[in-house]
Amino acid sequence: MPLAAYDAIADWYADYIAAGAGSAYAQRVTAALARLLPPAEPGGGTCLDVCCGTGAYVAAIRARGWRPVGVDLSQGQLRRGREVMPVVQADATALPVRSTSVPVATCILGHSDVPDYPAVIHEIGRVLRPGGLFVHIGIHPCFTGAFADRSDPARIIVDGGYHRTERRFDSFTTQGVRNRVGAWHLPLAGLLNAVVAAGLRIVDTVEASPQDAVPDVFAFAAVKPAH
């Protein structure tokens, strides 16, 4: 099994996420989830939360009537995640889930933590049942990353590093996650093409930002065609 980068900072990260739970950023993520994730049918249904981490957005998933089940590589993160939902430790590129068995899957703020997110999307496409829905919420691939100076949210400076897809630890701030575990960058075209390659169809998108600022969240909902 690949090395889980977050194991080394799991306790710090749990406290970091808890401290930001009510932040404006977390509210933007929750609002995107509320828009893209439809309410479950009466009686609920399983939502596979891929790269679930500590389960920071479990309450928002449950608020839509779904029963979350988490998958993550980091055993350290899952120590906290299992306190709020059933979880399993697994590589997101090899989900221990039957094909065409899941009605809904989410990946919330996880795509920059895996080296091959297109492979993750492909796996999600495999496990979704026909008509199933995938909700992706992540940092905005055009305006957030080592290539983007976000020290002034109203005027982001993007350099040619946008095209670099390797894991990078450099960041405009030393107070967050990226200088500790790094981030894998997937340009917008690569992200959208991965959805198409997985046989999914995007049905809605969201760009969210602080008021009068450049977007820092990009999200979409994609369905697996029924036929």
C-alpha positions as CSV (number, residue, x, y, z in Angstrom):
1,M,0.0,0.0,0.0
2,P,1.4,3.5,-0.8
3,L,2.7,5.7,2.0
4,A,0.0,7.9,3.5
5,A,1.6,11.4,3.8
6,Y,-0.9,12.5,6.4
7,D,0.0,9.8,8.9
8,A,2.9,12.0,10.1
9,I,0.7,15.0,10.8
10,A,-2.6,13.3,11.6
11,D,-3.2,14.8,15.0
12,W,-2.0,18.3,14.0
13,Y,-4.3,18.1,10.9
14,A,-7.3,17.0,13.0
15,D,-6.9,20.1,15.2
16,Y,-6.3,22.3,12.2
17,I,-9.5,21.1,10.5
18,A,-11.5,21.4,13.7
19,A,-10.3,25.0,14.2
20,G,-11.4,25.9,10.7
21,A,-14.7,24.1,10.8
22,G,-16.7,27.3,11.0
23,S,-14.5,29.4,8.7
24,A,-15.8,31.1,5.6
25,Y,-13.9,28.7,3.5
26,A,-15.5,25.7,5.1
27,Q,-18.9,27.4,4.6
28,R,-18.2,27.7,0.9
29,V,-17.3,24.0,0.7
30,T,-20.5,23.1,2.6
31,A,-22.6,25.3,0.4
32,A,-21.2,23.7,-2.8
33,L,-22.0,20.2,-1.3
34,A,-25.5,21.3,-0.5
35,R,-26.1,22.4,-4.0
36,L,-24.5,19.5,-5.8
37,L,-25.5,16.6,-3.6
38,P,-29.3,15.9,-4.0
39,P,-31.3,14.8,-1.0
40,A,-31.5,11.1,-0.5
41,E,-34.7,9.2,-1.1
42,P,-36.7,8.4,2.1
43,G,-34.8,5.8,4.0
44,G,-31.5,7.2,2.9
45,G,-28.7,5.5,1.0
46,T,-24.9,5.0,1.1
47,C,-22.6,7.8,0.2
48,L,-19.0,6.6,-0.4
49,D,-16.8,9.5,0.8
50,V,-13.5,8.9,-1.0
51,C,-10.3,10.4,0.7
52,C,-12.5,11.1,3.7
53,G,-9.7,12.0,6.1
54,T,-11.1,12.9,9.5
55,G,-14.7,13.1,8.2
56,A,-14.8,16.9,8.4
57,Y,-17.9,17.1,6.1
58,V,-19.8,14.1,7.4
59,A,-22.5,16.3,9.0
60,A,-23.1,18.0,5.6
61,I,-23.5,14.7,3.9
62,R,-25.9,13.4,6.6
63,A,-27.8,16.7,6.3
64,R,-28.8,15.6,2.8
65,G,-30.1,12.3,4.1
66,W,-27.2,10.1,3.1
67,R,-25.3,7.5,5.2
68,P,-21.6,8.2,4.7
69,V,-19.0,5.5,4.5
70,G,-15.4,6.7,4.4
71,V,-12.3,5.4,2.5
72,D,-8.9,6.8,3.1
73,L,-5.2,5.7,2.9
74,S,-4.2,7.4,6.1
75,Q,-4.7,5.2,9.2
76,G,-3.8,8.3,11.3
77,Q,-6.6,10.2,9.7
78,L,-9.0,7.3,10.1
79,R,-8.5,7.2,13.8
80,R,-10.6,10.4,13.9
81,G,-12.8,9.5,10.9
82,R,-14.0,6.2,12.5
83,E,-15.4,8.3,15.4
84,V,-18.0,9.8,13.0
85,M,-18.8,7.1,10.4
86,P,-17.8,3.6,9.2
87,V,-14.4,3.7,7.5
88,V,-12.0,1.4,5.7
89,Q,-8.3,2.0,4.9
90,A,-7.7,1.6,1.2
91,D,-6.0,3.1,-1.8
92,A,-8.5,5.3,-3.6
93,T,-7.2,4.0,-6.9
94,A,-8.2,0.4,-5.9
95,L,-11.5,0.8,-3.9
96,P,-12.6,-2.3,-2.1
97,V,-16.1,-1.9,-3.4
98,R,-18.2,-3.9,-5.9
99,S,-18.7,-2.5,-9.3
100,T,-21.9,-0.6,-10.0
101,S,-23.0,-0.8,-6.3
102,V,-22.8,2.8,-5.0
103,P,-25.5,5.4,-5.6
104,V,-23.5,8.4,-4.6
105,A,-19.8,9.1,-4.1
106,T,-18.0,12.3,-2.9
107,C,-14.4,13.5,-2.8
108,I,-14.1,16.6,-0.8
109,L,-10.8,18.6,-0.7
110,G,-8.9,15.4,-1.5
111,H,-7.8,15.5,-5.1
112,S,-4.6,17.4,-4.5
113,D,-3.5,14.8,-2.0
114,V,-3.2,11.9,-4.5
115,P,-0.7,11.5,-7.2
116,D,-3.1,10.1,-9.8
117,Y,-6.6,11.6,-9.4
118,P,-7.7,10.5,-12.8
119,A,-7.3,6.9,-11.6
120,V,-9.4,7.8,-8.6
121,I,-12.1,9.2,-10.8
122,H,-12.0,6.0,-12.9
123,E,-12.5,3.9,-9.8
124,I,-15.4,6.0,-8.7
125,G,-16.9,5.6,-12.2
126,R,-16.5,1.8,-11.8
127,V,-18.2,1.6,-8.4
128,L,-21.1,3.9,-9.2
129,R,-24.3,2.2,-10.3
130,P,-25.9,3.4,-13.5
131,G,-27.6,6.8,-12.8
132,G,-25.2,7.3,-9.8
133,L,-23.7,10.6,-8.9
134,F,-20.2,11.7,-8.2
135,V,-19.6,15.1,-6.4
136,H,-16.1,16.5,-6.5
137,I,-15.2,19.5,-4.4
138,G,-11.6,20.8,-4.4
139,I,-9.3,23.7,-4.5
140,H,-9.7,25.7,-7.7
141,P,-7.1,24.2,-10.1
142,C,-6.7,27.5,-12.0
143,F,-6.1,29.8,-9.0
144,T,-4.9,27.7,-6.1
145,G,-1.6,25.9,-5.8
146,A,2.2,26.4,-5.7
147,F,2.0,28.4,-8.9
148,A,-0.5,30.9,-7.5
149,D,0.3,33.7,-5.1
150,R,-2.9,34.2,-3.1
151,S,-1.5,36.7,-0.5
152,D,-4.0,39.2,-2.0
153,P,-7.3,37.3,-2.5
154,A,-8.6,40.0,-4.8
155,R,-5.6,39.7,-7.2
156,I,-4.1,36.3,-7.7
157,I,-0.7,36.1,-9.4
158,V,-0.4,32.9,-11.5
159,D,2.9,31.8,-13.0
160,G,4.0,29.2,-15.6
161,G,4.2,26.6,-12.9
162,Y,0.5,26.0,-13.6
163,H,1.6,23.3,-16.1
164,R,3.7,21.4,-13.6
165,T,1.9,18.4,-12.3
166,E,4.4,17.0,-9.8
167,R,4.1,17.1,-6.0
168,R,5.2,20.5,-4.7
169,F,5.7,21.7,-1.2
170,D,6.2,25.4,-1.9
171,S,3.4,27.7,-0.9
172,F,2.6,31.4,-0.4
173,T,2.0,30.5,3.3
174,T,3.8,28.4,5.9
175,Q,0.8,28.1,8.1
176,G,-1.2,25.5,6.3
177,V,-1.1,22.0,5.0
178,R,0.9,22.2,1.7
179,N,4.3,23.0,3.2
180,R,3.9,19.9,5.4
181,V,2.6,17.2,3.0
182,G,2.8,18.9,-0.4
183,A,0.2,19.0,-3.1
184,W,-0.3,17.3,-6.5
185,H,-1.5,19.7,-9.1
186,L,-4.0,18.6,-11.8
187,P,-4.7,21.4,-14.4
188,L,-8.4,22.0,-15.2
189,A,-8.2,20.3,-18.6
190,G,-6.7,17.2,-17.0
191,L,-9.5,17.1,-14.3
192,L,-12.3,17.5,-16.8
193,N,-10.8,15.0,-19.3
194,A,-10.6,12.5,-16.5
195,V,-14.3,12.7,-15.9
196,V,-15.0,12.1,-19.5
197,A,-12.5,9.2,-19.7
198,A,-14.3,7.6,-16.7
199,G,-17.6,7.6,-18.6
200,L,-19.2,10.2,-16.5
201,R,-21.2,13.3,-17.6
202,I,-20.9,16.6,-15.7
203,V,-24.3,18.1,-14.9
204,D,-23.5,21.0,-12.7
205,T,-20.4,23.1,-11.6
206,V,-19.7,25.5,-8.9
207,E,-17.0,28.2,-8.5
208,A,-16.9,29.7,-5.0
209,S,-14.9,32.6,-3.6
210,P,-14.7,35.1,-0.9
211,Q,-16.8,38.2,-1.7
212,D,-15.3,40.1,-4.7
213,A,-12.3,37.8,-4.8
214,V,-10.9,35.2,-7.2
215,P,-12.5,31.7,-6.8
216,D,-10.7,29.3,-4.5
217,V,-13.1,26.4,-4.8
218,F,-14.1,24.4,-7.9
219,A,-16.7,21.7,-7.7
220,F,-18.9,19.6,-10.0
221,A,-21.5,16.9,-10.0
222,A,-21.2,14.1,-12.6
223,V,-23.5,11.3,-13.3
224,K,-22.9,7.8,-14.6
225,P,-25.3,7.4,-17.6
226,A,-28.0,4.8,-17.0
227,H,-27.5,3.4,-20.5
